[in-house]
Amino acid sequence: MNKITPQPGIMDIALYQGGQSHVAGVEHVIKLSSNENPFGPSPKAIEAVRNSAETLHRYPSTDHASLRAAVGERHGLEPARIICGVGSDEVLQFIAQAYAGPGDEVIYTEHGFSMYPIIARMAGATPVMVAERERHVDVDNILAAVNGQTRIVFVTNPGNPTSTMIPEAELVRLAEALPPTCLMVIDGAYAEFVDGFDGGASLVDRFENVIMTRTFSKVYGLGGMRVGWGYAAQSIIDVLNRVRQPFNLSLTALAAAEAAVKDVEFLSFCQAENARLRVWLSEELAKIGVPSDASCTNFILARFADQAEAEACDDYLKTKGLIVRRVAGYNLPNALRITVGDEESCRRVVAAITAFKGGAA
């Protein structure tokens, strides 16, 4: 009997699992599972949200011109070559929708963002995972997987959940070696946590097949607003805008993001606190036998002896009202991803893991 069936590949998609927010029977939890800014959004962004309430009966702009101009001014980019989306996830989806399909392949790395294979399958393309080397992206492994069907290569820089970075020279080597028919996407969701890093903008200006994506969900504290953006050659932006819905961002989200990107003082405060506390957190955990790679993000990837110890530690942290993220789904079963919170949160994490490891609480 004939029946309604989804497109091939849709039922192969494993549903995305967000960071846990609640623990049964535990009140006043500290959520350190989604890499959110513990200081929240800019006060100016909050004010912009309140002010927007008076015009909620109006449709938002379709071209996002004001936000693109603000982003362009902040980063020294051409506003016409910027596209905005509902989080950077939507921009990534535009890319796959526009440039990949049945018979095409999309490369992502072993510990890369779990949305990449989902996005590939949404477009009907085949996701291809390549191995990393000690939690670092390996350009040689990527190039070995490239073939005539490869249309997109996704690289997260800095990485999530690894927190590691790809050196600029390696990104250049990858871009130079990819065929012109293949897009290289640099996902820079955590770029603001690296001092002096442009997120890949210079590579976009150098290579026509490179696109950079960024988000307001992390350092800007606007995860609840869902605003992201991409920067690419004008020809690519023109294509992506053809698959973007005209009113994809709300009036309130646009106002919040514009105010946030202009508040450089608050941004600097958040960056400085994160840099200070992630070093302290990683060093204190290392002292009790829980190492992590040098972090270039707002989280650390804490490593344990094995999966059993990592899961036992996670269970123990929950009893203390501390929610972190298991990352076995990212092929890192012996690790926990821990968001760098404010100072009190970091101290509570260290005290709890110390107690778990048998030291003084």
C-alpha positions in Angstrom: 0.0 0.0 0.0 1.3 3.4 -0.9 1.9 5.8 2.0 3.4 9.2 2.6 7.1 8.9 3.2 9.8 11.4 3.9 12.7 12.2 1.6 15.6 9.8 1.7 18.0 10.5 4.5 15.5 12.2 6.8 14.8 9.2 9.0 18.6 8.7 9.3 18.8 11.9 11.3 19.4 11.4 15.0 17.6 14.1 16.9 19.9 16.8 18.3 20.2 16.7 22.1 20.7 20.0 23.8 22.4 20.6 27.1 20.5 19.4 30.2 18.9 22.2 32.2 17.2 20.3 35.2 18.0 17.6 37.7 15.1 15.7 39.2 14.9 16.4 42.9 17.6 19.1 42.9 16.8 22.8 43.1 19.0 25.8 42.3 21.1 24.0 39.8 24.0 25.7 37.9 23.8 24.9 34.2 27.2 24.5 32.7 26.2 22.2 29.8 25.5 24.6 26.9 28.4 27.1 26.9 26.2 30.0 27.8 27.5 33.4 29.0 27.2 33.3 32.8 27.0 37.1 32.8 24.0 37.1 30.5 23.5 39.6 27.6 24.6 43.2 27.5 22.4 45.5 29.5 22.1 47.5 26.3 20.7 44.5 24.5 18.2 44.0 27.3 17.1 47.6 27.0 16.8 47.2 23.2 14.5 44.2 23.8 12.3 46.1 26.1 12.1 49.0 23.7 11.2 46.7 20.8 8.0 45.7 22.6 6.2 48.9 21.5 6.6 47.9 17.8 5.9 44.2 17.9 2.9 44.8 15.5 5.4 45.7 12.8 7.2 43.3 10.5 11.0 43.2 10.9 13.2 44.3 8.0 13.8 41.7 5.3 17.4 42.7 4.6 18.8 43.1 8.2 20.6 46.1 6.9 21.1 47.8 10.3 22.5 44.7 12.0 24.7 43.9 9.0 26.1 47.4 9.1 26.8 47.1 12.8 28.5 43.7 12.4 30.5 45.1 9.5 31.7 48.1 11.4 32.6 45.9 14.4 34.7 43.5 12.4 35.8 45.6 9.4 33.7 43.6 6.9 31.6 44.6 3.9 28.0 44.5 5.1 26.8 43.5 1.6 28.7 40.2 2.1 27.1 39.3 5.4 24.0 37.2 5.8 22.0 36.8 9.0 20.2 33.7 10.2 18.3 32.1 13.1 21.6 31.3 14.9 24.6 30.3 12.8 22.9 26.9 12.5 20.5 28.3 10.0 23.3 29.9 7.9 24.9 26.4 7.9 21.6 25.0 6.7 21.4 27.6 3.9 24.9 26.5 2.7 23.9 22.8 2.6 20.6 23.5 1.0 22.1 25.6 -1.7 25.3 23.7 -2.4 24.8 20.0 -1.6 22.2 17.4 -2.5 21.7 13.7 -3.3 24.9 12.1 -4.6 27.0 14.8 -2.9 29.3 14.4 0.1 29.8 16.7 3.1 32.9 16.3 5.2 33.0 16.9 8.9 35.5 15.8 11.6 35.3 13.2 14.3 34.6 15.5 17.2 32.9 18.3 15.1 29.6 19.9 15.9 26.8 17.3 15.8 24.6 19.5 13.6 26.9 19.0 10.6 25.7 15.4 9.7 22.1 16.5 10.4 22.4 19.4 8.1 23.9 17.3 5.4 21.1 14.7 5.6 18.5 17.5 5.5 19.8 18.4 2.1 19.9 14.8 1.0 23.7 14.7 0.9 25.9 12.0 2.5 27.9 13.1 5.6 31.5 11.8 5.7 33.3 11.8 9.1 37.1 12.0 9.2 39.3 11.2 12.1 41.0 13.9 14.2 44.4 13.6 15.9 44.4 13.8 19.6 41.3 16.1 19.6 42.8 18.3 16.9 41.5 18.6 13.3 43.9 16.9 10.9 44.0 18.6 7.5 45.7 15.6 5.9 42.8 13.3 6.9 40.3 15.8 5.5 42.2 16.0 2.2 42.4 12.2 2.0 38.6 12.1 2.2 38.0 14.7 -0.5 36.8 13.3 -3.9 34.7 14.4 -6.9 31.5 14.2 -4.9 32.7 16.5 -2.0 30.8 19.7 -2.0 31.3 21.1 1.6 33.9 20.7 4.3 32.8 21.9 7.8 35.6 22.8 10.2 34.9 24.3 13.7 37.5 26.8 14.8 37.9 26.8 17.8 36.5 23.3 18.1 33.4 22.2 20.0 33.6 20.1 22.2 37.3 19.8 22.0 38.1 23.6 22.6 41.2 23.2 20.4 42.2 25.4 17.4 43.4 24.8 13.9 46.5 26.9 13.2 46.0 29.5 10.5 48.7 28.0 8.3 46.8 24.7 8.3 43.5 26.4 7.4 45.3 28.1 4.5 46.8 24.7 3.4 43.3 23.2 3.4 41.8 26.1 1.5 44.5 25.9 -1.1 44.2 22.2 -1.6 40.4 22.0 -1.9 38.9 21.9 -5.4 37.1 25.1 -6.5 33.9 23.1 -6.6 34.0 22.5 -2.8 33.1 25.0 -0.1 35.1 25.3 3.0 33.0 26.5 6.0 34.8 27.9 9.0 32.3 27.7 11.9 33.6 30.4 14.3 31.0 30.2 17.1 33.7 30.6 19.7 36.0 33.0 17.7 35.5 35.9 20.2 37.2 33.9 22.9 40.5 33.9 21.0 42.5 37.1 21.3 43.3 38.6 17.9 41.5 35.9 15.9 39.4 37.1 13.0 37.3 33.9 12.8 38.5 33.2 9.2 37.6 36.5 7.6 41.0 37.0 6.0 40.6 33.6 4.4 37.2 34.5 3.0 38.7 37.5 1.4 41.5 35.4 0.0 39.6 32.3 -1.3 36.2 32.6 -3.1 35.1 29.1 -1.9 35.5 29.9 1.9 32.7 31.1 4.1 32.8 32.0 7.8 29.9 31.7 10.2 29.5 33.4 13.7 26.9 33.5 16.4 25.5 35.8 19.1 24.6 32.8 21.3 27.9 32.5 23.1 30.0 35.5 24.2 27.1 37.9 23.5 24.7 35.9 25.7 21.8 35.8 23.2 21.2 32.1 22.9 17.5 32.7 23.6 17.3 35.1 20.7 18.8 32.8 18.1 20.9 35.2 15.9 23.9 34.2 13.7 25.6 35.4 10.6 27.9 34.4 7.8 30.5 36.2 5.7 31.4 35.1 2.2 32.1 36.2 -1.4 29.2 38.3 -2.8 28.3 35.5 -5.3 27.8 33.0 -2.4 25.8 35.5 -0.3 23.5 36.2 -3.3 22.8 32.4 -3.5 22.2 32.0 0.2 19.7 34.9 0.3 17.6 33.1 -2.3 16.9 30.2 0.2 16.6 32.5 3.2 13.0 33.3 4.3 12.5 37.1 4.2 11.4 37.5 7.8 13.6 34.8 9.4 14.7 37.1 12.2 12.3 38.9 14.5 12.3 42.6 15.2 13.3 41.9 18.8 16.2 39.6 17.9 17.6 42.1 15.4 17.4 44.9 18.0 19.1 42.8 20.7 21.9 41.7 18.4 22.6 45.1 17.1 22.8 46.6 20.6 25.0 43.7 21.8 27.6 44.0 19.0 27.9 47.7 19.7 28.5 47.3 23.4 32.3 46.7 23.2 32.8 47.4 26.9 30.6 44.6 28.1 32.1 42.3 25.5 35.6 43.0 26.8 34.5 42.3 30.3 33.0 38.9 29.4 36.1 38.0 27.4 38.5 38.9 30.2 36.6 37.0 32.9 36.3 33.9 30.7 40.1 34.0 29.9 40.9 34.4 33.6 38.6 31.7 34.9 39.1 29.0 32.2 42.9 29.0 33.0 42.1 28.8 36.8 39.5 26.0 36.2 41.8 23.9 34.0 44.8 24.3 36.3 42.9 23.4 39.4 41.4 20.3 37.8 44.8 19.3 36.5 46.2 19.3 40.0 43.7 16.6 41.0 44.3 14.4 38.0 41.7 15.8 35.6 43.6 17.1 32.6 42.3 19.2 29.6 43.7 20.7 26.5 44.5 24.4 26.5 41.1 25.9 25.8 40.4 28.5 23.2 36.7 28.7 24.1 34.4 29.3 27.0 34.5 25.7 28.2 37.1 23.0 29.0 37.0 19.4 28.0 37.9 17.6 31.2 39.3 14.1 30.6 38.9 11.1 33.0 40.5 7.7 33.1 37.6 6.1 31.2 33.9 6.4 30.4 32.8 4.9 33.6 34.7 7.5 35.7 33.4 10.3 33.5 29.8 9.2 33.9 30.2 8.6 37.6 31.6 12.1 38.0 28.7 13.6 36.0 26.3 11.7 38.2 28.0 13.1 41.3 28.0 16.6 40.0 24.3 16.4 39.5 23.8 15.6 43.1 25.6 18.9 43.9 23.4 20.8 41.5 26.0 21.1 38.8 25.0 20.2 35.2 27.8 19.6 32.7 27.8 17.8 29.3 28.6 14.3 28.5 30.2 14.0 25.1 30.2 10.3 24.3 28.0 11.3 21.3 31.0 13.2 20.0 33.2 10.1 20.3 34.7 11.4 23.6 33.3 9.0 26.1 35.9 9.6 28.8 35.4 13.4 28.9 33.0 16.0 30.2 32.5 19.4 28.7 32.3 22.0 31.4 31.2 25.6 30.6 33.4 28.3 32.2 30.8 29.9 34.5 31.3 32.8 36.9 33.9 32.5 39.7 31.5 31.0 42.2 30.4 28.3 39.7 34.0 27.5 38.8 34.9 27.1 42.5 31.9 24.9 43.1 32.9 22.6 40.2 36.5 22.3 41.4 35.3 21.5 45.0 32.8 18.9 43.8 35.3 17.1 41.4 37.9 17.2 44.2 35.5 15.5 46.5 34.5 13.0 43.8 38.2 12.1 43.3 38.6 11.5 47.0 40.2 14.7 48.1 39.0 17.4 50.6 35.7 18.9 49.6 
